[in-house]
Amino acid sequence: MMEVKIYIETTLCGPGIKDGWYAAAIEYMTGKGPAVLGIVGMEKETTYYRSVLLAAVKALERLRERCDVRIYTRCSFVKDMVEKGNLESWGRSGWVKPGGGEVANKELWQQLLRQLGYHRIEFCFSRHHGYKADLWSAIEKAKKEG
């Protein structure tokens, strides 16, 4: 199984609804050596958790075969929800939280759950990584062009 590393950055952090940018570097090996594919996106009126989920789902959608994936993010909430099995629990409960009410960002959690069923995915907490500056540069470039 191909090994892939995905590094995520967003312009948002903490609570609040704002326009937010996200970026991901997808690192993998080819027959010619290491390769990196980058993605950048923006969503108006979004949240930090949603922008992290968007980056993860969009990056995973780029993978063409089953992979062993490590996703590096500074968002411990998304990491913890996956590791604690909350996505599966939410799916069994009809995407309703234990206290009632629909799970926020349900469609993105559902997409991530489908990817978890296809790929072997591990989330890793990381504030610093080798692509941080490159991802911020990609976001700044996209802002200027967009």
N, C-alpha and C positions, 0 to 999 in steps of 0.2 A: 504494500500500500504506500502511495506517495506521501511523504511528509511535507506539511505546509505550515508556515507560521504567518499569522495575521496580526498586524500591529495597528491599533485604533487610537485616533485622537479626535477630539471635538472642541469646538469653540465654547461650548457650554460647560458649566459645572455647578452643582448644587441645585436647589429648587428654583422654580420660576419658569415662565413661558416666554420665550424670545425666539427671534430668528436665529437659527444655528447651522453651522457647517460641521461636516464630519469628513474624515479621510481614513483610508486604510491602505497599508502596504501589505501585499500578499507575496510572501517569499517562498520559493520552491526550487527544486532542482530539475534541470532538463538534461538531455543527452549532451548538451554543449556546456553544462555547468549551471551555476546558480542564476536565477532570474527573479525579477521583482516586477509585479504588476501593481499599479496604484489606482485607487478610485477616490473621487471627491464628490460630495453632494451637499445640497443645502435644502433645508425645509423651513418654511415660515411658521411662526407660532408653535414651536416645538419645545421639548424638554430635554434635559441632559440624558435621562435614561432612554428616551426614544431615539435620540441621535446616536447613542452607542449601539442600540439594537439595529437601527438602520445600517450603520457601518458594518456590523457583523453579518447581517443577513445579505446585504449587497455583495460583500466580499465572498461569502460562502456560495452565492449563486454563480460566481465566476468559475468555480471549480468544475471541471468537466468529468471527473471520475471520483470514485470513493477515495477519501484521503484520511490520513491521520493528522488532525489539525490542532494547533495550539493557538489560542487567541489571547493576545496580550492587551490588557486594558487597565485603566486606573479606576474603573467602575466596579467596585466590589459588590454592588447590589445585583447587577446582571450575573456576575460570576456566582454569587451565593444562590440566586434563584435557580440556576442550572444545577449546581452541585447538590442542593438540598432536595432536588426532585420536584420542585414546585410546578414546573411546566406540566409534568405528567399528572400531578394532583389536580391542577386547574382543568386540564383536559377531561379528566374523569368527572369533575363537578360541573361541566358545561361552561367552563371559563368564568365561574363565579367565585369570588373570594370567600374564605371561611366565614367572615362576618357579614356576608351579603354584598351585593353590588358586583358589577362586571369588572373583570381584570382590565386595567388600563393597558393600552397598546396590544390588545388581544391578537390582532392580525399579525403583528410582528413576532409575538411570542409563539404563535402557531407556526409561522414560517420557520422560526428557529427550532422548534420541536421537530418539524419534518426533517430539517438538516441534521439534527442530532440522531435521527433514525437512519440516516444515510451515511454520514461520516462519523468517525470517532473523534469527538471534540473535547478538548480540555481548555478551560479558561484559566489564565494566569494573571495575577495582579502585578502590574508593572507601571510605575510612574515614569521611569526613564528607560529608553531603548535607543538603538542606533538609528531608527527612522524618524524620531521625534522632530528634528529640525527639517527633514525633507517633507514630512507631512504638513507641518505648519507652512512651509514655503508653497506647497501645492494648494493649500487652502487660500493663502494670500493671493496667489496668482489667479485662482478661480474667482475670488471676490472682485478683482480688478476687471476680469473679462466678463463677469456676469451681471 
